[in-house]
Amino acid sequence: AGDLHKAQQSLELIQSKIVKAAGDTTVIENSDVSPEMESSEKETMSLSLNQTVTQLQQLLQAVNQQLTKEKEHFQVLE
């Protein structure tokens, strides 16, 4: 459960950095992203990364819920 909480915090940090980078064109322009990449491509990449982070957050929540159910079930058996 502690690792899940740390993973959730890491995902939130990553997501905030993605959002910040998407809004800050100088960060994107100075990154390893190809200079030929169009603004729309950068936006698409940012959206894709955000969607991936959201999916990972949902998976973490599902795992956390399952662990909680298992813990409650185990306590009932005791």
mmCIF file as gemmi writes it, N, C-alpha and C atoms, coordinates in Angstrom:
data_model
loop_
_atom_site.group_PDB
_atom_site.id
_atom_site.type_symbol
_atom_site.label_atom_id
_atom_site.label_alt_id
_atom_site.label_comp_id
_atom_site.label_asym_id
_atom_site.label_entity_id
_atom_site.label_seq_id
_atom_site.pdbx_PDB_ins_code
_atom_site.Cartn_x
_atom_site.Cartn_y
_atom_site.Cartn_z
_atom_site.occupancy
_atom_site.B_iso_or_equiv
_atom_site.pdbx_formal_charge
_atom_site.auth_seq_id
_atom_site.auth_asym_id
_atom_site.pdbx_PDB_model_num
ATOM 1 N N . ALA Axp A 1 ? 0.831 -1.2 0 1 0 ? 1 A 1
ATOM 2 C CA . ALA Axp A 1 ? 0 0 0 1 0 ? 1 A 1
ATOM 3 C C . ALA Axp A 1 ? 0.867 1.251 0 1 0 ? 1 A 1
ATOM 4 N N . GLY Axp A 2 ? 1.976 1.197 0.701 1 0 ? 2 A 1
ATOM 5 C CA . GLY Axp A 2 ? 2.897 2.339 0.719 1 0 ? 2 A 1
ATOM 6 C C . GLY Axp A 2 ? 3.504 2.589 -0.644 1 0 ? 2 A 1
ATOM 7 N N . ASP Axp A 3 ? 3.846 1.507 -1.327 1 0 ? 3 A 1
ATOM 8 C CA . ASP Axp A 3 ? 4.396 1.639 -2.675 1 0 ? 3 A 1
ATOM 9 C C . ASP Axp A 3 ? 3.359 2.197 -3.636 1 0 ? 3 A 1
ATOM 10 N N . LEU Axp A 4 ? 2.095 1.804 -3.46 1 0 ? 4 A 1
ATOM 11 C CA . LEU Axp A 4 ? 1.031 2.335 -4.306 1 0 ? 4 A 1
ATOM 12 C C . LEU Axp A 4 ? 0.897 3.837 -4.109 1 0 ? 4 A 1
ATOM 13 N N . HIS Axp A 5 ? 1.005 4.267 -2.862 1 0 ? 5 A 1
ATOM 14 C CA . HIS Axp A 5 ? 0.9 5.705 -2.577 1 0 ? 5 A 1
ATOM 15 C C . HIS Axp A 5 ? 2.064 6.459 -3.219 1 0 ? 5 A 1
ATOM 16 N N . LYS Axp A 6 ? 3.256 5.895 -3.131 1 0 ? 6 A 1
ATOM 17 C CA . LYS Axp A 6 ? 4.429 6.526 -3.752 1 0 ? 6 A 1
ATOM 18 C C . LYS Axp A 6 ? 4.267 6.574 -5.275 1 0 ? 6 A 1
ATOM 19 N N . ALA Axp A 7 ? 3.743 5.491 -5.845 1 0 ? 7 A 1
ATOM 20 C CA . ALA Axp A 7 ? 3.526 5.453 -7.297 1 0 ? 7 A 1
ATOM 21 C C . ALA Axp A 7 ? 2.518 6.51 -7.71 1 0 ? 7 A 1
ATOM 22 N N . GLN Axp A 8 ? 1.451 6.666 -6.922 1 0 ? 8 A 1
ATOM 23 C CA . GLN Axp A 8 ? 0.432 7.676 -7.216 1 0 ? 8 A 1
ATOM 24 C C . GLN Axp A 8 ? 1.052 9.072 -7.169 1 0 ? 8 A 1
ATOM 25 N N . GLN Axp A 9 ? 1.877 9.324 -6.165 1 0 ? 9 A 1
ATOM 26 C CA . GLN Axp A 9 ? 2.536 10.629 -6.059 1 0 ? 9 A 1
ATOM 27 C C . GLN Axp A 9 ? 3.456 10.871 -7.249 1 0 ? 9 A 1
ATOM 28 N N . SER Axp A 10 ? 4.176 9.841 -7.663 1 0 ? 10 A 1
ATOM 29 C CA . SER Axp A 10 ? 5.068 9.97 -8.818 1 0 ? 10 A 1
ATOM 30 C C . SER Axp A 10 ? 4.283 10.286 -10.083 1 0 ? 10 A 1
ATOM 31 N N . LEU Axp A 11 ? 3.154 9.611 -10.266 1 0 ? 11 A 1
ATOM 32 C CA . LEU Axp A 11 ? 2.328 9.868 -11.439 1 0 ? 11 A 1
ATOM 33 C C . LEU Axp A 11 ? 1.785 11.297 -11.43 1 0 ? 11 A 1
ATOM 34 N N . GLU Axp A 12 ? 1.389 11.776 -10.258 1 0 ? 12 A 1
ATOM 35 C CA . GLU Axp A 12 ? 0.896 13.148 -10.158 1 0 ? 12 A 1
ATOM 36 C C . GLU Axp A 12 ? 1.995 14.141 -10.494 1 0 ? 12 A 1
ATOM 37 N N . LEU Axp A 13 ? 3.226 13.865 -10.039 1 0 ? 13 A 1
ATOM 38 C CA . LEU Axp A 13 ? 4.352 14.74 -10.352 1 0 ? 13 A 1
ATOM 39 C C . LEU Axp A 13 ? 4.635 14.735 -11.857 1 0 ? 13 A 1
ATOM 40 N N . ILE Axp A 14 ? 4.63 13.552 -12.452 1 0 ? 14 A 1
ATOM 41 C CA . ILE Axp A 14 ? 4.854 13.442 -13.896 1 0 ? 14 A 1
ATOM 42 C C . ILE Axp A 14 ? 3.783 14.202 -14.659 1 0 ? 14 A 1
ATOM 43 N N . GLN Axp A 15 ? 2.528 14.023 -14.239 1 0 ? 15 A 1
ATOM 44 C CA . GLN Axp A 15 ? 1.434 14.695 -14.931 1 0 ? 15 A 1
ATOM 45 C C . GLN Axp A 15 ? 1.561 16.208 -14.821 1 0 ? 15 A 1
ATOM 46 N N . SER Axp A 16 ? 1.942 16.711 -13.66 1 0 ? 16 A 1
ATOM 47 C CA . SER Axp A 16 ? 2.087 18.16 -13.505 1 0 ? 16 A 1
ATOM 48 C C . SER Axp A 16 ? 3.22 18.695 -14.375 1 0 ? 16 A 1
ATOM 49 N N . LYS Axp A 17 ? 4.288 17.906 -14.504 1 0 ? 17 A 1
ATOM 50 C CA . LYS Axp A 17 ? 5.398 18.331 -15.363 1 0 ? 17 A 1
ATOM 51 C C . LYS Axp A 17 ? 4.992 18.321 -16.831 1 0 ? 17 A 1
ATOM 52 N N . ILE Axp A 18 ? 4.178 17.334 -17.227 1 0 ? 18 A 1
ATOM 53 C CA . ILE Axp A 18 ? 3.691 17.283 -18.613 1 0 ? 18 A 1
ATOM 54 C C . ILE Axp A 18 ? 2.847 18.508 -18.907 1 0 ? 18 A 1
ATOM 55 N N . VAL Axp A 19 ? 1.936 18.82 -17.99 1 0 ? 19 A 1
ATOM 56 C CA . VAL Axp A 19 ? 1.065 19.979 -18.188 1 0 ? 19 A 1
ATOM 57 C C . VAL Axp A 19 ? 1.89 21.256 -18.237 1 0 ? 19 A 1
ATOM 58 N N . LYS Axp A 20 ? 2.861 21.384 -17.351 1 0 ? 20 A 1
ATOM 59 C CA . LYS Axp A 20 ? 3.709 22.573 -17.333 1 0 ? 20 A 1
ATOM 60 C C . LYS Axp A 20 ? 4.502 22.689 -18.633 1 0 ? 20 A 1
ATOM 61 N N . ALA Axp A 21 ? 5.09 21.574 -19.068 1 0 ? 21 A 1
ATOM 62 C CA . ALA Axp A 21 ? 5.879 21.576 -20.3 1 0 ? 21 A 1
ATOM 63 C C . ALA Axp A 21 ? 5.008 21.883 -21.511 1 0 ? 21 A 1
ATOM 64 N N . ALA Axp A 22 ? 3.786 21.392 -21.515 1 0 ? 22 A 1
ATOM 65 C CA . ALA Axp A 22 ? 2.881 21.643 -22.641 1 0 ? 22 A 1
ATOM 66 C C . ALA Axp A 22 ? 2.536 23.121 -22.722 1 0 ? 22 A 1
ATOM 67 N N . GLY Axp A 23 ? 2.447 23.776 -21.584 1 0 ? 23 A 1
ATOM 68 C CA . GLY Axp A 23 ? 2.125 25.199 -21.574 1 0 ? 23 A 1
ATOM 69 C C . GLY Axp A 23 ? 3.33 26.092 -21.774 1 0 ? 23 A 1
ATOM 70 N N . ASP Axp A 24 ? 4.514 25.536 -21.595 1 0 ? 24 A 1
ATOM 71 C CA . ASP Axp A 24 ? 5.756 26.31 -21.706 1 0 ? 24 A 1
ATOM 72 C C . ASP Axp A 24 ? 6.482 25.897 -22.974 1 0 ? 24 A 1
ATOM 73 N N . THR Axp A 25 ? 6.299 26.646 -24.029 1 0 ? 25 A 1
ATOM 74 C CA . THR Axp A 25 ? 6.87 26.273 -25.329 1 0 ? 25 A 1
ATOM 75 C C . THR Axp A 25 ? 8.395 26.301 -25.306 1 0 ? 25 A 1
ATOM 76 N N . THR Axp A 26 ? 9.003 27.111 -24.458 1 0 ? 26 A 1
ATOM 77 C CA . THR Axp A 26 ? 10.466 27.147 -24.421 1 0 ? 26 A 1
ATOM 78 C C . THR Axp A 26 ? 11.025 25.847 -23.877 1 0 ? 26 A 1
ATOM 79 N N . VAL Axp A 27 ? 10.32 25.221 -22.922 1 0 ? 27 A 1
ATOM 80 C CA . VAL Axp A 27 ? 10.766 23.93 -22.402 1 0 ? 27 A 1
ATOM 81 C C . VAL Axp A 27 ? 10.704 22.893 -23.505 1 0 ? 27 A 1
ATOM 82 N N . ILE Axp A 28 ? 9.615 22.896 -24.246 1 0 ? 28 A 1
ATOM 83 C CA . ILE Axp A 28 ? 9.456 21.929 -25.334 1 0 ? 28 A 1
ATOM 84 C C . ILE Axp A 28 ? 10.483 22.193 -26.432 1 0 ? 28 A 1
ATOM 85 N N . GLU Axp A 29 ? 10.689 23.462 -26.774 1 0 ? 29 A 1
ATOM 86 C CA . GLU Axp A 29 ? 11.625 23.792 -27.84 1 0 ? 29 A 1
ATOM 87 C C . GLU Axp A 29 ? 13.051 23.443 -27.47 1 0 ? 29 A 1
ATOM 88 N N . ASN Axp A 30 ? 13.398 23.512 -26.197 1 0 ? 30 A 1
ATOM 89 C CA . ASN Axp A 30 ? 14.762 23.228 -25.763 1 0 ? 30 A 1
ATOM 90 C C . ASN Axp A 30 ? 14.965 21.766 -25.376 1 0 ? 30 A 1
ATOM 91 N N . SER Axp A 31 ? 13.932 20.983 -25.475 1 0 ? 31 A 1
ATOM 92 C CA . SER Axp A 31 ? 14.047 19.574 -25.106 1 0 ? 31 A 1
ATOM 93 C C . SER Axp A 31 ? 14.612 18.773 -26.275 1 0 ? 31 A 1
ATOM 94 N N . ASP Axp A 32 ? 14.614 17.456 -26.075 1 0 ? 32 A 1
ATOM 95 C CA . ASP Axp A 32 ? 15.127 16.569 -27.117 1 0 ? 32 A 1
ATOM 96 C C . ASP Axp A 32 ? 14.149 16.419 -28.281 1 0 ? 32 A 1
ATOM 97 N N . VAL Axp A 33 ? 13.012 17.07 -28.197 1 0 ? 33 A 1
ATOM 98 C CA . VAL Axp A 33 ? 12.018 16.991 -29.267 1 0 ? 33 A 1
ATOM 99 C C . VAL Axp A 33 ? 12.59 17.658 -30.51 1 0 ? 33 A 1
ATOM 100 N N . SER Axp A 34 ? 12.409 17.019 -31.621 1 0 ? 34 A 1
ATOM 101 C CA . SER Axp A 34 ? 12.921 17.512 -32.891 1 0 ? 34 A 1
ATOM 102 C C . SER Axp A 34 ? 12.395 18.906 -33.188 1 0 ? 34 A 1
ATOM 103 N N . PRO Axp A 35 ? 13.269 19.819 -33.658 1 0 ? 35 A 1
ATOM 104 C CA . PRO Axp A 35 ? 12.815 21.177 -33.968 1 0 ? 35 A 1
ATOM 105 C C . PRO Axp A 35 ? 11.798 21.21 -35.104 1 0 ? 35 A 1
ATOM 106 N N . GLU Axp A 36 ? 11.787 20.174 -35.934 1 0 ? 36 A 1
ATOM 107 C CA . GLU Axp A 36 ? 10.838 20.135 -37.04 1 0 ? 36 A 1
ATOM 108 C C . GLU Axp A 36 ? 9.432 19.78 -36.574 1 0 ? 36 A 1
ATOM 109 N N . MET Axp A 37 ? 9.323 19.289 -35.37 1 0 ? 37 A 1
ATOM 110 C CA . MET Axp A 37 ? 8.024 18.849 -34.876 1 0 ? 37 A 1
ATOM 111 C C . MET Axp A 37 ? 7.078 20.046 -34.77 1 0 ? 37 A 1
ATOM 112 N N . GLU Axp A 38 ? 5.94 19.913 -35.364 1 0 ? 38 A 1
ATOM 113 C CA . GLU Axp A 38 ? 4.938 20.96 -35.355 1 0 ? 38 A 1
ATOM 114 C C . GLU Axp A 38 ? 4.312 21.1 -33.981 1 0 ? 38 A 1
ATOM 115 N N . SER Axp A 39 ? 3.732 22.263 -33.737 1 0 ? 39 A 1
ATOM 116 C CA . SER Axp A 39 ? 3.073 22.517 -32.463 1 0 ? 39 A 1
ATOM 117 C C . SER Axp A 39 ? 1.961 21.513 -32.21 1 0 ? 39 A 1
ATOM 118 N N . SER Axp A 40 ? 1.215 21.176 -33.238 1 0 ? 40 A 1
ATOM 119 C CA . SER Axp A 40 ? 0.121 20.212 -33.057 1 0 ? 40 A 1
ATOM 120 C C . SER Axp A 40 ? 0.659 18.837 -32.675 1 0 ? 40 A 1
ATOM 121 N N . GLU Axp A 41 ? 1.823 18.476 -33.211 1 0 ? 41 A 1
ATOM 122 C CA . GLU Axp A 41 ? 2.438 17.199 -32.845 1 0 ? 41 A 1
ATOM 123 C C . GLU Axp A 41 ? 2.861 17.218 -31.378 1 0 ? 41 A 1
ATOM 124 N N . LYS Axp A 42 ? 3.382 18.354 -30.923 1 0 ? 42 A 1
ATOM 125 C CA . LYS Axp A 42 ? 3.778 18.486 -29.524 1 0 ? 42 A 1
ATOM 126 C C . LYS Axp A 42 ? 2.555 18.384 -28.62 1 0 ? 42 A 1
ATOM 127 N N . GLU Axp A 43 ? 1.464 19.006 -29.037 1 0 ? 43 A 1
ATOM 128 C CA . GLU Axp A 43 ? 0.228 18.933 -28.257 1 0 ? 43 A 1
ATOM 129 C C . GLU Axp A 43 ? -0.293 17.504 -28.216 1 0 ? 43 A 1
ATOM 130 N N . THR Axp A 44 ? -0.233 16.819 -29.347 1 0 ? 44 A 1
ATOM 131 C CA . THR Axp A 44 ? -0.684 15.435 -29.418 1 0 ? 44 A 1
ATOM 132 C C . THR Axp A 44 ? 0.148 14.548 -28.502 1 0 ? 44 A 1
ATOM 133 N N . MET Axp A 45 ? 1.457 14.764 -28.514 1 0 ? 45 A 1
ATOM 134 C CA . MET Axp A 45 ? 2.339 13.992 -27.654 1 0 ? 45 A 1
ATOM 135 C C . MET Axp A 45 ? 2.018 14.273 -26.183 1 0 ? 45 A 1
ATOM 136 N N . SER Axp A 46 ? 1.778 15.514 -25.85 1 0 ? 46 A 1
ATOM 137 C CA . SER Axp A 46 ? 1.444 15.877 -24.478 1 0 ? 46 A 1
ATOM 138 C C . SER Axp A 46 ? 0.128 15.225 -24.05 1 0 ? 46 A 1
ATOM 139 N N . LEU Axp A 47 ? -0.874 15.267 -24.929 1 0 ? 47 A 1
ATOM 140 C CA . LEU Axp A 47 ? -2.156 14.633 -24.623 1 0 ? 47 A 1
ATOM 141 C C . LEU Axp A 47 ? -1.999 13.126 -24.438 1 0 ? 47 A 1
ATOM 142 N N . SER Axp A 48 ? -1.186 12.528 -25.285 1 0 ? 48 A 1
ATOM 143 C CA . SER Axp A 48 ? -0.952 11.093 -25.193 1 0 ? 48 A 1
ATOM 144 C C . SER Axp A 48 ? -0.285 10.731 -23.87 1 0 ? 48 A 1
ATOM 145 N N . LEU Axp A 49 ? 0.704 11.52 -23.476 1 0 ? 49 A 1
ATOM 146 C CA . LEU Axp A 49 ? 1.372 11.279 -22.196 1 0 ? 49 A 1
ATOM 147 C C . LEU Axp A 49 ? 0.403 11.456 -21.037 1 0 ? 49 A 1
ATOM 148 N N . ASN Axp A 50 ? -0.434 12.475 -21.12 1 0 ? 50 A 1
ATOM 149 C CA . ASN Axp A 50 ? -1.427 12.705 -20.071 1 0 ? 50 A 1
ATOM 150 C C . ASN Axp A 50 ? -2.399 11.531 -19.975 1 0 ? 50 A 1
ATOM 151 N N . GLN Axp A 51 ? -2.829 11.016 -21.129 1 0 ? 51 A 1
ATOM 152 C CA . GLN Axp A 51 ? -3.745 9.879 -21.135 1 0 ? 51 A 1
ATOM 153 C C . GLN Axp A 51 ? -3.089 8.644 -20.52 1 0 ? 51 A 1
ATOM 154 N N . THR Axp A 52 ? -1.817 8.445 -20.823 1 0 ? 52 A 1
ATOM 155 C CA . THR Axp A 52 ? -1.087 7.31 -20.26 1 0 ? 52 A 1
ATOM 156 C C . THR Axp A 52 ? -0.993 7.434 -18.748 1 0 ? 52 A 1
ATOM 157 N N . VAL Axp A 53 ? -0.681 8.63 -18.262 1 0 ? 53 A 1
ATOM 158 C CA . VAL Axp A 53 ? -0.597 8.846 -16.821 1 0 ? 53 A 1
ATOM 159 C C . VAL Axp A 53 ? -1.959 8.608 -16.177 1 0 ? 53 A 1
ATOM 160 N N . THR Axp A 54 ? -3.019 9.091 -16.811 1 0 ? 54 A 1
ATOM 161 C CA . THR Axp A 54 ? -4.372 8.888 -16.277 1 0 ? 54 A 1
ATOM 162 C C . THR Axp A 54 ? -4.714 7.404 -16.21 1 0 ? 54 A 1
ATOM 163 N N . GLN Axp A 55 ? -4.357 6.662 -17.251 1 0 ? 55 A 1
ATOM 164 C CA . GLN Axp A 55 ? -4.614 5.22 -17.259 1 0 ? 55 A 1
ATOM 165 C C . GLN Axp A 55 ? -3.84 4.531 -16.141 1 0 ? 55 A 1
ATOM 166 N N . LEU Axp A 56 ? -2.594 4.944 -15.933 1 0 ? 56 A 1
ATOM 167 C CA . LEU Axp A 56 ? -1.802 4.358 -14.86 1 0 ? 56 A 1
ATOM 168 C C . LEU Axp A 56 ? -2.401 4.678 -13.494 1 0 ? 56 A 1
ATOM 169 N N . GLN Axp A 57 ? -2.914 5.903 -13.344 1 0 ? 57 A 1
ATOM 170 C CA . GLN Axp A 57 ? -3.564 6.269 -12.089 1 0 ? 57 A 1
ATOM 171 C C . GLN Axp A 57 ? -4.802 5.405 -11.842 1 0 ? 57 A 1
ATOM 172 N N . GLN Axp A 58 ? -5.57 5.161 -12.894 1 0 ? 58 A 1
ATOM 173 C CA . GLN Axp A 58 ? -6.762 4.328 -12.765 1 0 ? 58 A 1
ATOM 174 C C . GLN Axp A 58 ? -6.387 2.89 -12.39 1 0 ? 58 A 1
ATOM 175 N N . LEU Axp A 59 ? -5.325 2.384 -12.989 1 0 ? 59 A 1
ATOM 176 C CA . LEU Axp A 59 ? -4.862 1.037 -12.647 1 0 ? 59 A 1
ATOM 177 C C . LEU Axp A 59 ? -4.412 0.965 -11.192 1 0 ? 59 A 1
ATOM 178 N N . LEU Axp A 60 ? -3.702 1.991 -10.738 1 0 ? 60 A 1
ATOM 179 C CA . LEU Axp A 60 ? -3.277 2.024 -9.344 1 0 ? 60 A 1
ATOM 180 C C . LEU Axp A 60 ? -4.475 2.048 -8.402 1 0 ? 60 A 1
ATOM 181 N N . GLN Axp A 61 ? -5.488 2.823 -8.758 1 0 ? 61 A 1
ATOM 182 C CA . GLN Axp A 61 ? -6.689 2.879 -7.931 1 0 ? 61 A 1
ATOM 183 C C . GLN Axp A 61 ? -7.38 1.515 -7.885 1 0 ? 61 A 1
ATOM 184 N N . ALA Axp A 62 ? -7.44 0.843 -9.026 1 0 ? 62 A 1
ATOM 185 C CA . ALA Axp A 62 ? -8.072 -0.477 -9.074 1 0 ? 62 A 1
ATOM 186 C C . ALA Axp A 62 ? -7.303 -1.475 -8.213 1 0 ? 62 A 1
ATOM 187 N N . VAL Axp A 63 ? -5.981 -1.433 -8.286 1 0 ? 63 A 1
ATOM 188 C CA . VAL Axp A 63 ? -5.159 -2.322 -7.472 1 0 ? 63 A 1
ATOM 189 C C . VAL Axp A 63 ? -5.356 -2.007 -5.994 1 0 ? 63 A 1
ATOM 190 N N . ASN Axp A 64 ? -5.385 -0.731 -5.664 1 0 ? 64 A 1
ATOM 191 C CA . ASN Axp A 64 ? -5.577 -0.32 -4.282 1 0 ? 64 A 1
ATOM 192 C C . ASN Axp A 64 ? -6.934 -0.784 -3.758 1 0 ? 64 A 1
ATOM 193 N N . GLN Axp A 65 ? -7.972 -0.659 -4.581 1 0 ? 65 A 1
ATOM 194 C CA . GLN Axp A 65 ? -9.302 -1.122 -4.182 1 0 ? 65 A 1
ATOM 195 C C . GLN Axp A 65 ? -9.318 -2.632 -3.968 1 0 ? 65 A 1
ATOM 196 N N . GLN Axp A 66 ? -8.655 -3.357 -4.85 1 0 ? 66 A 1
ATOM 197 C CA . GLN Axp A 66 ? -8.598 -4.813 -4.721 1 0 ? 66 A 1
ATOM 198 C C . GLN Axp A 66 ? -7.85 -5.204 -3.447 1 0 ? 66 A 1
ATOM 199 N N . LEU Axp A 67 ? -6.747 -4.516 -3.162 1 0 ? 67 A 1
ATOM 200 C CA . LEU Axp A 67 ? -6.008 -4.802 -1.935 1 0 ? 67 A 1
ATOM 201 C C . LEU Axp A 67 ? -6.857 -4.518 -0.699 1 0 ? 67 A 1
ATOM 202 N N . THR Axp A 68 ? -7.618 -3.445 -0.749 1 0 ? 68 A 1
ATOM 203 C CA . THR Axp A 68 ? -8.492 -3.097 0.374 1 0 ? 68 A 1
ATOM 204 C C . THR Axp A 68 ? -9.551 -4.177 0.577 1 0 ? 68 A 1
ATOM 205 N N . LYS Axp A 69 ? -10.149 -4.657 -0.513 1 0 ? 69 A 1
ATOM 206 C CA . LYS Axp A 69 ? -11.149 -5.728 -0.421 1 0 ? 69 A 1
ATOM 207 C C . LYS Axp A 69 ? -10.538 -6.994 0.164 1 0 ? 69 A 1
ATOM 208 N N . GLU Axp A 70 ? -9.341 -7.341 -0.312 1 0 ? 70 A 1
ATOM 209 C CA . GLU Axp A 70 ? -8.672 -8.539 0.188 1 0 ? 70 A 1
ATOM 210 C C . GLU Axp A 70 ? -8.347 -8.396 1.672 1 0 ? 70 A 1
ATOM 211 N N . LYS Axp A 71 ? -7.907 -7.228 2.07 1 0 ? 71 A 1
ATOM 212 C CA . LYS Axp A 71 ? -7.581 -6.978 3.469 1 0 ? 71 A 1
ATOM 213 C C . LYS Axp A 71 ? -8.84 -7.11 4.336 1 0 ? 71 A 1
ATOM 214 N N . GLU Axp A 72 ? -9.955 -6.523 3.87 1 0 ? 72 A 1
ATOM 215 C CA . GLU Axp A 72 ? -11.209 -6.614 4.607 1 0 ? 72 A 1
ATOM 216 C C . GLU Axp A 72 ? -11.68 -8.068 4.686 1 0 ? 72 A 1
ATOM 217 N N . HIS Axp A 73 ? -11.538 -8.797 3.591 1 0 ? 73 A 1
ATOM 218 C CA . HIS Axp A 73 ? -11.944 -10.203 3.565 1 0 ? 73 A 1
ATOM 219 C C . HIS Axp A 73 ? -11.097 -11.016 4.542 1 0 ? 73 A 1
ATOM 220 N N . PHE Axp A 74 ? -9.805 -10.735 4.566 1 0 ? 74 A 1
ATOM 221 C CA . PHE Axp A 74 ? -8.9 -11.441 5.46 1 0 ? 74 A 1
ATOM 222 C C . PHE Axp A 74 ? -9.257 -11.162 6.921 1 0 ? 74 A 1
ATOM 223 N N . GLN Axp A 75 ? -9.611 -9.906 7.214 1 0 ? 75 A 1
ATOM 224 C CA . GLN Axp A 75 ? -9.982 -9.543 8.586 1 0 ? 75 A 1
ATOM 225 C C . GLN Axp A 75 ? -11.264 -10.254 9.011 1 0 ? 75 A 1
ATOM 226 N N . VAL Axp A 76 ? -12.196 -10.44 8.088 1 0 ? 76 A 1
ATOM 227 C CA . VAL Axp A 76 ? -13.434 -11.135 8.381 1 0 ? 76 A 1
ATOM 228 C C . VAL Axp A 76 ? -13.138 -12.599 8.722 1 0 ? 76 A 1
ATOM 229 N N . LEU Axp A 77 ? -12.207 -13.199 8.022 1 0 ? 77 A 1
ATOM 230 C CA . LEU Axp A 77 ? -11.84 -14.605 8.245 1 0 ? 77 A 1
ATOM 231 C C . LEU Axp A 77 ? -11.164 -14.81 9.591 1 0 ? 77 A 1
ATOM 232 N N . GLU Axp A 78 ? -10.503 -13.798 10.085 1 0 ? 78 A 1
ATOM 233 C CA . GLU Axp A 78 ? -9.823 -13.92 11.372 1 0 ? 78 A 1
ATOM 234 C C . GLU Axp A 78 ? -10.859 -13.928 12.435 1 0 ? 78 A 1
